[in-house]
Amino acid sequence: MEIKWQDGFTIKVNVENENQVVISANKAGLLSLATQLKDLADEDKGSHIHYDEYNSLEEGSSELIIEKIG
């Protein structure tokens, strides 16, 4: 799956209070995530997208993995 990003995207993921995941993003980040989730929906079961601070998220972000289960 090709991951597409809108210019100027910013996304940060934090885990707060041990069980709350907060995804913060600007408009370009939200549109990028929406496109990627739509594309993931068309992939095979078990396909996933792995986000971390080394390939897409802001520094200090928690890792986020989104997987298609069915």
N, CA, C and O atoms as a GROMACS GRO file, in nm:
protein
  280
    1MET      N    1   0.084  -0.117   0.000
    1MET     CA    2   0.000   0.000   0.000
    1MET      C    3   0.089   0.124   0.000
    1MET      O    4   0.181   0.136   0.080
    2GLU      N    5   0.060   0.214  -0.088
    2GLU     CA    6   0.136   0.339  -0.094
    2GLU      C    7   0.078   0.438   0.006
    2GLU      O    8  -0.042   0.466   0.005
    3ILE      N    9   0.162   0.491   0.092
    3ILE     CA   10   0.120   0.589   0.192
    3ILE      C   11   0.136   0.728   0.131
    3ILE      O   12   0.246   0.766   0.089
    4LYS      N   13   0.027   0.803   0.126
    4LYS     CA   14   0.029   0.938   0.068
    4LYS      C   15   0.009   1.040   0.178
    4LYS      O   16  -0.073   1.022   0.268
    5TRP      N   17   0.086   1.149   0.170
    5TRP     CA   18   0.078   1.256   0.269
    5TRP      C   19   0.047   1.388   0.201
    5TRP      O   20   0.099   1.416   0.093
    6GLN      N   21  -0.036   1.468   0.263
    6GLN     CA   22  -0.062   1.604   0.217
    6GLN      C   23   0.055   1.692   0.264
    6GLN      O   24   0.110   1.670   0.372
    7ASP      N   25   0.091   1.790   0.182
    7ASP     CA   26   0.199   1.881   0.219
    7ASP      C   27   0.168   1.952   0.351
    7ASP      O   28   0.056   1.997   0.374
    8GLY      N   29   0.268   1.959   0.436
    8GLY     CA   30   0.255   2.033   0.561
    8GLY      C   31   0.185   1.957   0.673
    8GLY      O   32   0.145   2.018   0.772
    9PHE      N   33   0.169   1.825   0.658
    9PHE     CA   34   0.096   1.749   0.761
    9PHE      C   35   0.171   1.748   0.893
    9PHE      O   36   0.294   1.747   0.897
   10THR      N   37   0.095   1.749   1.001
   10THR     CA   38   0.148   1.736   1.136
   10THR      C   39   0.054   1.644   1.214
   10THR      O   40  -0.067   1.666   1.219
   11ILE      N   41   0.113   1.540   1.274
   11ILE     CA   42   0.035   1.444   1.353
   11ILE      C   43   0.116   1.408   1.477
   11ILE      O   44   0.236   1.381   1.469
   12LYS      N   45   0.049   1.407   1.590
   12LYS     CA   46   0.112   1.366   1.715
   12LYS      C   47   0.018   1.268   1.784
   12LYS      O   48  -0.103   1.288   1.785
   13VAL      N   49   0.075   1.162   1.844
   13VAL     CA   50  -0.003   1.062   1.917
   13VAL      C   51   0.053   1.053   2.058
   13VAL      O   52   0.173   1.035   2.078
   14ASN      N   53  -0.036   1.064   2.156
   14ASN     CA   54   0.002   1.052   2.296
   14ASN      C   55  -0.091   0.956   2.368
   14ASN      O   56  -0.210   0.950   2.338
   15VAL      N   57  -0.035   0.881   2.461
   15VAL     CA   58  -0.116   0.798   2.550
   15VAL      C   59  -0.122   0.873   2.682
   15VAL      O   60  -0.019   0.902   2.743
   16GLU      N   61  -0.243   0.903   2.726
   16GLU     CA   62  -0.263   0.979   2.850
   16GLU      C   63  -0.344   0.896   2.949
   16GLU      O   64  -0.428   0.815   2.909
   17ASN      N   65  -0.317   0.916   3.077
   17ASN     CA   66  -0.390   0.845   3.183
   17ASN      C   67  -0.388   0.694   3.164
   17ASN      O   68  -0.483   0.626   3.201
   18GLU      N   69  -0.282   0.642   3.106
   18GLU     CA   70  -0.257   0.500   3.086
   18GLU      C   71  -0.351   0.430   2.988
   18GLU      O   72  -0.320   0.320   2.944
   19ASN      N   73  -0.465   0.491   2.952
   19ASN     CA   74  -0.557   0.419   2.863
   19ASN      C   75  -0.629   0.508   2.763
   19ASN      O   76  -0.724   0.463   2.699
   20GLN      N   77  -0.586   0.632   2.748
   20GLN     CA   78  -0.648   0.720   2.650
   20GLN      C   79  -0.546   0.752   2.541
   20GLN      O   80  -0.436   0.798   2.569
   21VAL      N   81  -0.585   0.727   2.417
   21VAL     CA   82  -0.500   0.761   2.304
   21VAL      C   83  -0.552   0.890   2.244
   21VAL      O   84  -0.669   0.898   2.206
   22VAL      N   85  -0.466   0.990   2.234
   22VAL     CA   86  -0.504   1.120   2.177
   22VAL      C   87  -0.425   1.139   2.049
   22VAL      O   88  -0.302   1.140   2.050
   23ILE      N   89  -0.497   1.156   1.938
   23ILE     CA   90  -0.435   1.185   1.809
   23ILE      C   91  -0.464   1.331   1.779
   23ILE      O   92  -0.580   1.371   1.768
   24SER      N   93  -0.358   1.411   1.766
   24SER     CA   94  -0.370   1.553   1.736
   24SER      C   95  -0.310   1.578   1.599
   24SER      O   96  -0.199   1.534   1.570
   25ALA      N   97  -0.384   1.649   1.513
   25ALA     CA   98  -0.335   1.670   1.377
   25ALA      C   99  -0.391   1.801   1.321
   25ALA      O  100  -0.499   1.845   1.358
   26ASN      N  101  -0.313   1.860   1.231
   26ASN     CA  102  -0.364   1.975   1.159
   26ASN      C  103  -0.450   1.926   1.042
   26ASN      O  104  -0.466   1.805   1.024
   27LYS      N  105  -0.505   2.017   0.964
   27LYS     CA  106  -0.595   1.979   0.854
   27LYS      C  107  -0.527   1.882   0.759
   27LYS      O  108  -0.586   1.781   0.721
   28ALA      N  109  -0.404   1.911   0.719
   28ALA     CA  110  -0.333   1.823   0.625
   28ALA      C  111  -0.309   1.685   0.686
   28ALA      O  112  -0.314   1.584   0.616
   29GLY      N  113  -0.283   1.681   0.816
   29GLY     CA  114  -0.265   1.554   0.884
   29GLY      C  115  -0.393   1.473   0.889
   29GLY      O  116  -0.391   1.352   0.864
   30LEU      N  117  -0.504   1.538   0.920
   30LEU     CA  118  -0.633   1.468   0.925
   30LEU      C  119  -0.673   1.416   0.788
   30LEU      O  120  -0.722   1.304   0.776
   31LEU      N  121  -0.653   1.496   0.684
   31LEU     CA  122  -0.686   1.451   0.549
   31LEU      C  123  -0.596   1.336   0.505
   31LEU      O  124  -0.642   1.243   0.438
   32SER      N  125  -0.470   1.340   0.544
   32SER     CA  126  -0.378   1.230   0.513
   32SER      C  127  -0.423   1.102   0.582
   32SER      O  128  -0.427   0.996   0.519
   33LEU      N  129  -0.457   1.112   0.711
   33LEU     CA  130  -0.504   0.994   0.784
   33LEU      C  131  -0.632   0.939   0.723
   33LEU      O  132  -0.647   0.817   0.709
   34ALA      N  133  -0.725   1.026   0.686
   34ALA     CA  134  -0.851   0.982   0.627
   34ALA      C  135  -0.826   0.904   0.497
   34ALA      O  136  -0.888   0.800   0.475
   35THR      N  137  -0.738   0.954   0.414
   35THR     CA  138  -0.706   0.886   0.288
   35THR      C  139  -0.640   0.751   0.315
   35THR      O  140  -0.672   0.652   0.250
   36GLN      N  141  -0.549   0.747   0.411
   36GLN     CA  142  -0.480   0.622   0.443
   36GLN      C  143  -0.575   0.518   0.501
   36GLN      O  144  -0.564   0.400   0.470
   37LEU      N  145  -0.668   0.561   0.586
   37LEU     CA  146  -0.766   0.467   0.642
   37LEU      C  147  -0.858   0.413   0.533
   37LEU      O  148  -0.892   0.295   0.534
   38LYS      N  149  -0.898   0.499   0.441
   38LYS     CA  150  -0.980   0.454   0.328
   38LYS      C  151  -0.903   0.351   0.244
   38LYS      O  152  -0.958   0.248   0.206
   39ASP      N  153  -0.777   0.379   0.217
   39ASP     CA  154  -0.695   0.286   0.139
   39ASP      C  155  -0.674   0.154   0.215
   39ASP      O  156  -0.677   0.048   0.154
   40LEU      N  157  -0.654   0.161   0.346
   40LEU     CA  158  -0.637   0.040   0.427
   40LEU      C  159  -0.762  -0.046   0.423
   40LEU      O  160  -0.753  -0.169   0.424
   41ALA      N  161  -0.879   0.016   0.418
   41ALA     CA  162  -1.004  -0.059   0.412
   41ALA      C  163  -1.012  -0.147   0.287
   41ALA      O  164  -1.081  -0.249   0.288
   42ASP      N  165  -0.941  -0.110   0.182
   42ASP     CA  166  -0.942  -0.187   0.057
   42ASP      C  167  -0.835  -0.296   0.054
   42ASP      O  168  -0.829  -0.374  -0.042
   43GLU      N  169  -0.752  -0.303   0.156
   43GLU     CA  170  -0.645  -0.402   0.161
   43GLU      C  171  -0.694  -0.534   0.222
   43GLU      O  172  -0.807  -0.542   0.269
   44ASP      N  173  -0.608  -0.635   0.220
   44ASP     CA  174  -0.640  -0.766   0.276
   44ASP      C  175  -0.638  -0.764   0.428
   44ASP      O  176  -0.573  -0.680   0.489
   45LYS      N  177  -0.712  -0.858   0.487
   45LYS     CA  178  -0.712  -0.878   0.632
   45LYS      C  179  -0.568  -0.893   0.680
   45LYS      O  180  -0.488  -0.962   0.617
   46GLY      N  181  -0.535  -0.830   0.791
   46GLY     CA  182  -0.400  -0.836   0.845
   46GLY      C  183  -0.310  -0.722   0.798
   46GLY      O  184  -0.203  -0.701   0.855
   47SER      N  185  -0.351  -0.650   0.694
   47SER     CA  186  -0.274  -0.534   0.649
   47SER      C  187  -0.275  -0.430   0.759
   47SER      O  188  -0.371  -0.421   0.837
   48HIS      N  189  -0.171  -0.351   0.765
   48HIS     CA  190  -0.164  -0.251   0.871
   48HIS      C  191  -0.080  -0.132   0.827
   48HIS      O  192  -0.005  -0.137   0.730
   49ILE      N  193  -0.096  -0.024   0.903
   49ILE     CA  194  -0.012   0.095   0.887
   49ILE      C  195   0.053   0.120   1.023
   49ILE      O  196  -0.014   0.121   1.126
   50HIS      N  197   0.184   0.139   1.020
   50HIS     CA  198   0.261   0.161   1.143
   50HIS      C  199   0.312   0.304   1.140
   50HIS      O  200   0.387   0.343   1.050
   51TYR      N  201   0.271   0.382   1.238
   51TYR     CA  202   0.316   0.521   1.250
   51TYR      C  203   0.407   0.534   1.371
   51TYR      O  204   0.379   0.477   1.477
   52ASP      N  205   0.516   0.608   1.357
   52ASP     CA  206   0.601   0.641   1.470
   52ASP      C  207   0.675   0.770   1.441
   52ASP      O  208   0.663   0.827   1.332
   53GLU      N  209   0.750   0.818   1.538
   53GLU     CA  210   0.816   0.947   1.523
   53GLU      C  211   0.930   0.943   1.420
   53GLU      O  212   0.981   1.049   1.382
   54TYR      N  213   0.970   0.827   1.375
   54TYR     CA  214   1.079   0.816   1.279
   54TYR      C  215   1.032   0.818   1.134
   54TYR      O  216   1.112   0.838   1.044
   55ASN      N  217   0.900   0.796   1.111
   55ASN     CA  218   0.855   0.795   0.972
   55ASN      C  219   0.734   0.883   0.944
   55ASN      O  220   0.699   0.902   0.828
   56SER      N  221   0.668   0.939   1.046
   56SER     CA  222   0.552   1.020   1.014
   56SER      C  223   0.500   1.107   1.127
   56SER      O  224   0.439   1.211   1.101
   57LEU      N  225   0.522   1.068   1.252
   57LEU     CA  226   0.466   1.142   1.364
   57LEU      C  227   0.565   1.244   1.420
   57LEU      O  228   0.686   1.234   1.396
   58GLU      N  229   0.513   1.339   1.494
   58GLU     CA  230   0.597   1.440   1.557
   58GLU      C  231   0.687   1.376   1.663
   58GLU      O  232   0.652   1.273   1.720
   59GLU      N  233   0.800   1.438   1.687
   59GLU     CA  234   0.894   1.389   1.788
   59GLU      C  235   0.824   1.375   1.922
   59GLU      O  236   0.747   1.463   1.962
   60GLY      N  237   0.850   1.266   1.992
   60GLY     CA  238   0.792   1.241   2.122
   60GLY      C  239   0.658   1.169   2.117
   60GLY      O  240   0.600   1.139   2.221
   61SER      N  241   0.609   1.140   1.996
   61SER     CA  242   0.482   1.070   1.982
   61SER      C  243   0.494   0.924   2.022
   61SER      O  244   0.601   0.864   2.012
   62SER      N  245   0.383   0.868   2.068
   62SER     CA  246   0.373   0.724   2.090
   62SER      C  247   0.352   0.656   1.955
   62SER      O  248   0.298   0.716   1.862
   63GLU      N  249   0.394   0.531   1.945
   63GLU     CA  250   0.370   0.455   1.822
   63GLU      C  251   0.221   0.425   1.808
   63GLU      O  252   0.150   0.411   1.906
   64LEU      N  253   0.177   0.416   1.683
   64LEU     CA  254   0.037   0.384   1.654
   64LEU      C  255   0.036   0.284   1.539
   64LEU      O  256   0.098   0.307   1.435
   65ILE      N  257  -0.034   0.172   1.559
   65ILE     CA  258  -0.050   0.071   1.454
   65ILE      C  259  -0.200   0.053   1.432
   65ILE      O  260  -0.274   0.027   1.526
   66ILE      N  261  -0.242   0.066   1.308
   66ILE     CA  262  -0.382   0.044   1.272
   66ILE      C  263  -0.385  -0.076   1.180
   66ILE      O  264  -0.318  -0.078   1.076
   67GLU      N  265  -0.463  -0.178   1.217
   67GLU     CA  266  -0.466  -0.305   1.144
   67GLU      C  267  -0.609  -0.336   1.098
   67GLU      O  268  -0.706  -0.314   1.170
   68LYS      N  269  -0.619  -0.388   0.976
   68LYS     CA  270  -0.748  -0.433   0.925
   68LYS      C  271  -0.772  -0.576   0.975
   68LYS      O  272  -0.687  -0.663   0.958
   69ILE      N  273  -0.888  -0.599   1.037
   69ILE     CA  274  -0.914  -0.730   1.096
   69ILE      C  275  -1.019  -0.811   1.020
   69ILE      O  276  -1.036  -0.929   1.049
   70GLY      N  277  -1.086  -0.753   0.928
   70GLY     CA  278  -1.188  -0.832   0.859
   70GLY      C  279  -1.231  -0.773   0.730
   70GLY      O  280  -1.317  -0.829   0.662
   0.00000   0.00000   0.00000
